[in-house]
Structure formats: structure tokens, C-alpha cells
């Protein structure tokens, strides 16, 4: 049986899943009955996920190739 989303570590999320989780966290933060303590916890998780997303995007950008006018490929910088 798989882990529940809230039990997973941020680094276990795929990029798309991380974005979906961040969207869910934002929704929870906007609820009227969320406590200050819960808000802080949700904020911390969201920041961890944002950091993960930035790292994954940076990794992909470094692997991308750029094609110049002569059709030669170069690493994206």
C-alpha cells in the first residue's frame, strides 16, 4: 500500500505532483478555520516543495540542449 500524500517526503514528489500539492496547501491556507500553528506547518511544507521544484527545474534546464543557427547543439546555459 502506498503512502498518503501528507506522509511523503517532499523529495519523493514528481514535479507535477509537487505543484498539485502546493496548490492544495494554498487552498488550505485560505480556509477560515486554519489555526496559526497549522498555517505555519503548511507554509513550511510549501517552501520545501518550492525549493524542490526549483532544484528539479534547474536540473532539467542544465540537461536541455540549445540548437544554434548552424544546427549544432550546445548545453543550455
N, CA, C and O atoms as a GROMACS GRO file, in nm:
protein
  308
    1UNK      N    1   0.084  -0.117   0.000
    1UNK     CA    2   0.000   0.000   0.000
    1UNK      C    3   0.089   0.124   0.000
    1UNK      O    4   0.187   0.128   0.074
    2UNK      N    5   0.056   0.227  -0.082
    2UNK     CA    6   0.136   0.348  -0.092
    2UNK      C    7   0.115   0.443   0.024
    2UNK      O    8   0.017   0.434   0.098
    3UNK      N    9   0.209   0.534   0.036
    3UNK     CA   10   0.198   0.634   0.142
    3UNK      C   11   0.093   0.738   0.106
    3UNK      O   12   0.072   0.768  -0.012
    4UNK      N   13   0.028   0.792   0.208
    4UNK     CA   14  -0.063   0.903   0.186
    4UNK      C   15   0.020   1.023   0.147
    4UNK      O   16   0.137   1.034   0.185
    5UNK      N   17  -0.038   1.114   0.071
    5UNK     CA   18   0.034   1.231   0.023
    5UNK      C   19   0.098   1.310   0.136
    5UNK      O   20   0.210   1.360   0.121
    6UNK      N   21   0.030   1.322   0.248
    6UNK     CA   22   0.083   1.401   0.359
    6UNK      C   23   0.197   1.330   0.431
    6UNK      O   24   0.270   1.393   0.507
    7UNK      N   25   0.213   1.198   0.409
    7UNK     CA   26   0.319   1.123   0.473
    7UNK      C   27   0.445   1.118   0.388
    7UNK      O   28   0.550   1.074   0.436
    8UNK      N   29   0.438   1.162   0.265
    8UNK     CA   30   0.551   1.156   0.174
    8UNK      C   31   0.647   1.271   0.199
    8UNK      O   32   0.605   1.382   0.233
    9UNK      N   33   0.774   1.244   0.182
    9UNK     CA   34   0.874   1.348   0.192
    9UNK      C   35   0.869   1.430   0.064
    9UNK      O   36   0.839   1.376  -0.043
   10UNK      N   37   0.898   1.561   0.072
   10UNK     CA   38   0.894   1.645  -0.048
   10UNK      C   39   0.977   1.591  -0.164
   10UNK      O   40   0.934   1.599  -0.279
   11UNK      N   41   1.095   1.536  -0.135
   11UNK     CA   42   1.181   1.486  -0.244
   11UNK      C   43   1.124   1.365  -0.316
   11UNK      O   44   1.175   1.327  -0.421
   12UNK      N   45   1.018   1.303  -0.261
   12UNK     CA   46   0.955   1.189  -0.326
   12UNK      C   47   0.853   1.231  -0.432
   12UNK      O   48   0.805   1.146  -0.508
   13UNK      N   49   0.819   1.359  -0.438
   13UNK     CA   50   0.720   1.408  -0.533
   13UNK      C   51   0.782   1.430  -0.671
   13UNK      O   52   0.895   1.478  -0.682
   14UNK      N   53   0.709   1.395  -0.774
   14UNK     CA   54   0.745   1.438  -0.909
   14UNK      C   55   0.709   1.584  -0.919
   14UNK      O   56   0.632   1.635  -0.838
   15UNK      N   57   0.763   1.654  -1.018
   15UNK     CA   58   0.741   1.797  -1.032
   15UNK      C   59   0.592   1.830  -1.040
   15UNK      O   60   0.545   1.923  -0.973
   16UNK      N   61   0.518   1.756  -1.120
   16UNK     CA   62   0.374   1.782  -1.134
   16UNK      C   63   0.301   1.760  -1.002
   16UNK      O   64   0.212   1.837  -0.966
   17UNK      N   65   0.341   1.654  -0.931
   17UNK     CA   66   0.278   1.626  -0.802
   17UNK      C   67   0.309   1.736  -0.701
   17UNK      O   68   0.223   1.774  -0.620
   18UNK      N   69   0.431   1.787  -0.705
   18UNK     CA   70   0.470   1.894  -0.614
   18UNK      C   71   0.386   2.019  -0.639
   18UNK      O   72   0.340   2.083  -0.545
   19UNK      N   73   0.365   2.053  -0.767
   19UNK     CA   74   0.283   2.169  -0.800
   19UNK      C   75   0.138   2.150  -0.752
   19UNK      O   76   0.077   2.242  -0.699
   20UNK      N   77   0.086   2.029  -0.770
   20UNK     CA   78  -0.050   2.000  -0.723
   20UNK      C   79  -0.059   2.010  -0.571
   20UNK      O   80  -0.156   2.063  -0.517
   21UNK      N   81   0.043   1.960  -0.503
   21UNK     CA   82   0.044   1.966  -0.357
   21UNK      C   83   0.052   2.111  -0.309
   21UNK      O   84  -0.016   2.149  -0.214
   22UNK      N   85   0.135   2.192  -0.376
   22UNK     CA   86   0.145   2.334  -0.340
   22UNK      C   87   0.010   2.401  -0.358
   22UNK      O   88  -0.032   2.481  -0.274
   23UNK      N   89  -0.058   2.370  -0.467
   23UNK     CA   90  -0.192   2.426  -0.491
   23UNK      C   91  -0.289   2.387  -0.380
   23UNK      O   92  -0.369   2.469  -0.335
   24UNK      N   93  -0.281   2.262  -0.335
   24UNK     CA   94  -0.366   2.216  -0.225
   24UNK      C   95  -0.333   2.287  -0.094
   24UNK      O   96  -0.423   2.322  -0.017
   25UNK      N   97  -0.204   2.309  -0.070
   25UNK     CA   98  -0.162   2.380   0.051
   25UNK      C   99  -0.215   2.523   0.050
   25UNK      O  100  -0.260   2.574   0.153
   26UNK      N  101  -0.210   2.587  -0.065
   26UNK     CA  102  -0.261   2.724  -0.076
   26UNK      C  103  -0.410   2.728  -0.044
   26UNK      O  104  -0.459   2.820   0.022
   27UNK      N  105  -0.482   2.628  -0.093
   27UNK     CA  106  -0.626   2.620  -0.063
   27UNK      C  107  -0.652   2.605   0.086
   27UNK      O  108  -0.741   2.670   0.141
   28UNK      N  109  -0.574   2.520   0.151
   28UNK     CA  110  -0.590   2.500   0.295
   28UNK      C  111  -0.556   2.628   0.373
   28UNK      O  112  -0.623   2.660   0.471
   29UNK      N  113  -0.453   2.700   0.328
   29UNK     CA  114  -0.414   2.823   0.397
   29UNK      C  115  -0.522   2.929   0.389
   29UNK      O  116  -0.530   3.017   0.475
   30UNK      N  117  -0.607   2.922   0.287
   30UNK     CA  118  -0.713   3.020   0.270
   30UNK      C  119  -0.839   2.986   0.348
   30UNK      O  120  -0.931   3.068   0.355
   31UNK      N  121  -0.844   2.868   0.407
   31UNK     CA  122  -0.961   2.830   0.487
   31UNK      C  123  -0.968   2.915   0.613
   31UNK      O  124  -0.866   2.949   0.673
   32UNK      N  125  -1.089   2.947   0.653
   32UNK     CA  126  -1.110   3.036   0.769
   32UNK      C  127  -1.075   2.969   0.901
   32UNK      O  128  -1.033   3.038   0.995
   33UNK      N  129  -1.091   2.839   0.911
   33UNK     CA  130  -1.071   2.772   1.040
   33UNK      C  131  -0.931   2.717   1.061
   33UNK      O  132  -0.908   2.645   1.158
   34UNK      N  133  -0.836   2.749   0.974
   34UNK     CA  134  -0.698   2.700   0.990
   34UNK      C  135  -0.630   2.778   1.103
   34UNK      O  136  -0.637   2.901   1.108
   35UNK      N  137  -0.565   2.705   1.193
   35UNK     CA  138  -0.500   2.769   1.307
   35UNK      C  139  -0.365   2.827   1.265
   35UNK      O  140  -0.313   2.795   1.158
   36UNK      N  141  -0.312   2.911   1.348
   36UNK     CA  142  -0.181   2.970   1.322
   36UNK      C  143  -0.074   2.862   1.313
   36UNK      O  144   0.013   2.866   1.226
   37UNK      N  145  -0.081   2.765   1.402
   37UNK     CA  146   0.014   2.654   1.403
   37UNK      C  147   0.005   2.573   1.273
   37UNK      O  148   0.107   2.539   1.214
   38UNK      N  149  -0.118   2.544   1.230
   38UNK     CA  150  -0.138   2.471   1.105
   38UNK      C  151  -0.086   2.553   0.987
   38UNK      O  152  -0.024   2.500   0.896
   39UNK      N  153  -0.114   2.682   0.990
   39UNK     CA  154  -0.067   2.771   0.883
   39UNK      C  155   0.084   2.767   0.870
   39UNK      O  156   0.137   2.758   0.759
   40UNK      N  157   0.153   2.772   0.982
   40UNK     CA  158   0.298   2.768   0.981
   40UNK      C  159   0.349   2.636   0.924
   40UNK      O  160   0.443   2.634   0.845
   41UNK      N  161   0.287   2.527   0.964
   41UNK     CA  162   0.325   2.395   0.914
   41UNK      C  163   0.302   2.384   0.763
   41UNK      O  164   0.387   2.332   0.690
   42UNK      N  165   0.187   2.432   0.717
   42UNK     CA  166   0.156   2.431   0.574
   42UNK      C  167   0.255   2.518   0.497
   42UNK      O  168   0.299   2.481   0.388
   43UNK      N  169   0.288   2.634   0.553
   43UNK     CA  170   0.384   2.725   0.490
   43UNK      C  171   0.521   2.657   0.477
   43UNK      O  172   0.584   2.665   0.372
   44UNK      N  173   0.566   2.592   0.584
   44UNK     CA  174   0.697   2.524   0.579
   44UNK      C  175   0.699   2.415   0.473
   44UNK      O  176   0.796   2.403   0.398
   45UNK      N  177   0.593   2.336   0.466
   45UNK     CA  178   0.586   2.231   0.365
   45UNK      C  179   0.587   2.290   0.225
   45UNK      O  180   0.654   2.240   0.135
   46UNK      N  181   0.512   2.398   0.206
   46UNK     CA  182   0.508   2.464   0.077
   46UNK      C  183   0.644   2.517   0.034
   46UNK      O  184   0.681   2.507  -0.082
   47UNK      N  185   0.718   2.573   0.129
   47UNK     CA  186   0.852   2.625   0.098
   47UNK      C  187   0.947   2.511   0.061
   47UNK      O  188   1.030   2.527  -0.028
   48UNK      N  189   0.936   2.397   0.128
   48UNK     CA  190   1.018   2.281   0.094
   48UNK      C  191   0.986   2.233  -0.048
   48UNK      O  192   1.076   2.200  -0.126
   49UNK      N  193   0.858   2.232  -0.081
   49UNK     CA  194   0.817   2.188  -0.214
   49UNK      C  195   0.863   2.287  -0.321
   49UNK      O  196   0.904   2.246  -0.430
   50UNK      N  197   0.855   2.417  -0.292
   50UNK     CA  198   0.903   2.517  -0.388
   50UNK      C  199   1.053   2.502  -0.413
   50UNK      O  200   1.098   2.513  -0.527
   51UNK      N  201   1.128   2.476  -0.307
   51UNK     CA  202   1.273   2.455  -0.321
   51UNK      C  203   1.297   2.332  -0.408
   51UNK      O  204   1.382   2.336  -0.497
   52UNK      N  205   1.224   2.225  -0.384
   52UNK     CA  206   1.237   2.104  -0.464
   52UNK      C  207   1.206   2.132  -0.610
   52UNK      O  208   1.278   2.086  -0.699
   53UNK      N  209   1.098   2.206  -0.636
   53UNK     CA  210   1.060   2.239  -0.773
   53UNK      C  211   1.172   2.318  -0.842
   53UNK      O  212   1.207   2.290  -0.956
   54UNK      N  213   1.227   2.417  -0.772
   54UNK     CA  214   1.336   2.496  -0.830
   54UNK      C  215   1.456   2.410  -0.863
   54UNK      O  216   1.518   2.427  -0.968
   55UNK      N  217   1.490   2.317  -0.774
   55UNK     CA  218   1.604   2.228  -0.798
   55UNK      C  219   1.579   2.138  -0.918
   55UNK      O  220   1.667   2.118  -1.001
   56UNK      N  221   1.457   2.083  -0.927
   56UNK     CA  222   1.424   1.995  -1.040
   56UNK      C  223   1.425   2.072  -1.172
   56UNK      O  224   1.474   2.022  -1.273
   57UNK      N  225   1.372   2.193  -1.172
   57UNK     CA  226   1.370   2.276  -1.293
   57UNK      C  227   1.513   2.312  -1.333
   57UNK      O  228   1.546   2.306  -1.452
   58UNK      N  229   1.597   2.350  -1.238
   58UNK     CA  230   1.737   2.381  -1.267
   58UNK      C  231   1.807   2.261  -1.329
   58UNK      O  232   1.883   2.275  -1.425
   59UNK      N  233   1.781   2.142  -1.274
   59UNK     CA  234   1.842   2.019  -1.326
   59UNK      C  235   1.800   1.995  -1.472
   59UNK      O  236   1.882   1.960  -1.555
   60UNK      N  237   1.673   2.014  -1.500
   60UNK     CA  238   1.623   1.993  -1.636
   60UNK      C  239   1.682   2.096  -1.731
   60UNK      O  240   1.722   2.062  -1.842
   61UNK      N  241   1.690   2.222  -1.688
   61UNK     CA  242   1.746   2.327  -1.774
   61UNK      C  243   1.890   2.297  -1.810
   61UNK      O  244   1.932   2.324  -1.922
   62UNK      N  245   1.966   2.243  -1.718
   62UNK     CA  246   2.106   2.212  -1.744
   62UNK      C  247   2.119   2.098  -1.844
   62UNK      O  248   2.220   2.089  -1.915
   63UNK      N  249   2.020   2.012  -1.851
   63UNK     CA  250   2.024   1.898  -1.943
   63UNK      C  251   1.971   1.933  -2.081
   63UNK      O  252   1.996   1.861  -2.178
   64UNK      N  253   1.899   2.044  -2.091
   64UNK     CA  254   1.841   2.083  -2.219
   64UNK      C  255   1.951   2.121  -2.317
   64UNK      O  256   2.057   2.168  -2.277
   65UNK      N  257   1.924   2.102  -2.442
   65UNK     CA  258   2.018   2.141  -2.546
   65UNK      C  259   1.962   2.258  -2.624
   65UNK      O  260   1.841   2.270  -2.646
   66UNK      N  261   2.052   2.343  -2.665
   66UNK     CA  262   2.014   2.460  -2.743
   66UNK      C  263   2.071   2.441  -2.883
   66UNK      O  264   2.189   2.406  -2.897
   67UNK      N  265   1.992   2.463  -2.986
   67UNK     CA  266   2.037   2.447  -3.124
   67UNK      C  267   2.070   2.583  -3.180
   67UNK      O  268   1.987   2.675  -3.176
   68UNK      N  269   2.192   2.597  -3.232
   68UNK     CA  270   2.232   2.726  -3.289
   68UNK      C  271   2.190   2.736  -3.435
   68UNK      O  272   2.126   2.645  -3.488
   69UNK      N  273   2.226   2.846  -3.500
   69UNK     CA  274   2.185   2.873  -3.638
   69UNK      C  275   2.238   2.769  -3.737
   69UNK      O  276   2.178   2.748  -3.842
   70UNK      N  277   2.349   2.705  -3.704
   70UNK     CA  278   2.407   2.604  -3.794
   70UNK      C  279   2.357   2.463  -3.764
   70UNK      O  280   2.403   2.367  -3.827
   71UNK      N  281   2.266   2.450  -3.672
   71UNK     CA  282   2.211   2.319  -3.638
   71UNK      C  283   2.293   2.243  -3.536
   71UNK      O  284   2.263   2.127  -3.507
   72UNK      N  285   2.395   2.305  -3.480
   72UNK     CA  286   2.478   2.242  -3.377
   72UNK      C  287   2.407   2.253  -3.243
   72UNK      O  288   2.338   2.350  -3.215
   73UNK      N  289   2.425   2.151  -3.161
   73UNK     CA  290   2.363   2.155  -3.028
   73UNK      C  291   2.466   2.193  -2.922
   73UNK      O  292   2.583   2.155  -2.929
   74UNK      N  293   2.418   2.270  -2.826
   74UNK     CA  294   2.501   2.314  -2.714
   74UNK      C  295   2.419   2.301  -2.587
   74UNK      O  296   2.296   2.310  -2.589
   75UNK      N  297   2.489   2.280  -2.476
   75UNK     CA  298   2.417   2.273  -2.349
   75UNK      C  299   2.355   2.408  -2.318
   75UNK      O  300   2.414   2.513  -2.345
   76UNK      N  301   2.238   2.405  -2.262
   76UNK     CA  302   2.165   2.525  -2.223
   76UNK      C  303   2.237   2.589  -2.106
   76UNK      O  304   2.274   2.520  -2.010
   77UNK      N  305   2.258   2.718  -2.114
   77UNK     CA  306   2.324   2.784  -2.000
   77UNK      C  307   2.248   2.906  -1.956
   77UNK      O  308   2.289   2.974  -1.862
   0.00000   0.00000   0.00000
